[in-house]
Amino acid sequence: RSERPGVNINTATAEELSETLSGVGASKAEAIVRYRTQFGPFGSIEELTEVKGIGTATIERNRDLLRLEN
């Protein structure tokens, strides 16, 4: 089976997130994982804006890479 390119925000490690996403370094990637651990899986791509340091511009820049699968 072929994987779609990109990263699943509900299962990716901080390392995978920071390596794949533009404008997301180690600290933002760790914040995404912390948020997911605290609040559970993301229900939408847009929910990423709840994470400190992640704004709509970051989401738009990476939209083609963002996957939402449980």
C-alpha positions in Angstrom: 0.0 0.0 0.0 1.3 3.4 -0.8 1.3 6.1 1.9 -0.1 9.5 0.9 2.6 12.2 1.3 2.4 14.2 4.4 2.0 13.7 8.1 -0.9 12.5 10.2 -1.3 15.1 13.0 -3.0 12.5 15.2 -0.2 9.9 15.2 3.0 11.6 14.1 6.0 12.1 16.5 7.3 15.5 17.2 10.3 14.6 15.0 8.1 13.6 12.1 6.1 16.9 12.4 9.2 19.1 12.5 10.8 17.3 9.6 7.7 17.4 7.4 6.0 20.8 8.1 7.3 24.1 6.9 7.6 26.6 9.8 7.3 24.0 12.5 10.4 23.4 14.4 11.1 21.1 17.4 9.4 23.3 20.0 6.2 23.8 18.0 6.1 20.1 17.0 6.5 19.1 20.7 3.6 21.5 21.5 1.4 19.8 19.0 2.1 16.4 20.5 1.5 17.8 24.1 -1.8 19.3 23.0 -2.8 16.0 21.5 -1.8 14.1 24.6 -3.8 16.5 26.8 -6.9 17.0 24.7 -7.1 13.8 22.6 -6.9 13.5 18.8 -7.5 16.6 16.6 -11.0 16.7 15.2 -10.0 19.0 12.4 -6.9 20.5 10.7 -8.1 23.9 11.9 -7.9 22.8 15.5 -4.1 23.1 15.2 -4.6 26.8 15.7 -5.3 26.0 19.4 -1.7 25.0 19.7 0.5 27.9 20.9 2.6 29.2 18.0 0.5 27.5 15.2 -1.6 30.0 13.2 -3.7 29.9 10.1 -0.7 30.9 7.9 1.2 27.8 9.1 -1.8 25.6 8.4 -2.4 27.1 4.9 1.3 26.7 4.0 1.2 23.0 5.0 -2.3 22.1 4.1 -1.3 19.7 1.4 0.9 17.8 3.9 -1.5 17.7 6.8 -3.5 14.4 7.3 -6.2 13.8 9.8 -6.6 10.1 10.5 -7.2 8.4 13.8 
